[in-house]
């Protein structure tokens, strides 16, 4: 987060140097950011075709969520189910009081109750840590940087038409800095996302007291994900992909540096170490 702040400070300096036009872009982007913050959960659930379910419709699911809320001392979120064979889960909402936890029908059919509890514990930790808010804020300036860069490619010619050569040069510098900021912030955001996943895994282990259940769930999800048609995986791979408990890709990214999730082996190693700590067998 510190490195992201440092990178964005460079972008702000460049925008201020460029004049009011760039500041206007920031103000517009800030308005869009607020809109995104308050509507992203509804958009995410709609894009997945998820619907909220009542305790009568999904008693076991609600019972698990209620137990986890008591253990984690957080308000009970809304519970939703998405009709898709892809086994996955995610949490959305800007705060614990406005959160929704969603699981897919594929996940419900795949996992045993203890494994499902481990997955939901992972998602409840995301809620507890306000990870949706953290990632939205962290990606704010990256979105601005990408927008400015795109504007530069689309309207770059118009800058040269201006008689103000100094202004044109300033915009070229801003576009170059924006492109660099986007690249660096993208890498840092992926790193932050991987830390989020490690933290959520650990939080699930603490809340449930059974890291082995989450390990079993991750292995099952990974094995089943490879059998899901590629078109379904591509459809699920988008802005929401970073919030899934497991990335919706049959193959892991060739470069961990650009992945939103840690490698499965690393997640299992961390959970096994924590399991040993819980059992008092850690060396």
Secondary structure, 3 states (H helix, E strand, C coil): CHHHHHHHHHHHHHHHHHCHHHHHHHHHHHHHHHHHHHHHHHHHHHHCCEEECCCCCCHHHHHHHHHHHHHHCCCCCEEEEECCCCCCEEEECCCHHHCEEEEEHHHHHHCCHHHHHHHHHHHHHHHHCCHHHHHHHHCHHHHHHHHHHHHHHHHHHHHHHCCCHHHHHHHHHHHHHHHHHHHHHHHHHHHHHHHHHHHHHHHHHHHHCCHHHHHHHHHHHHHHHCCCCHHHHHHHCCHHHHHCCCCCCCCCCCCHHHCCCCCHHHHHHHHHHHHHHHHCCCC
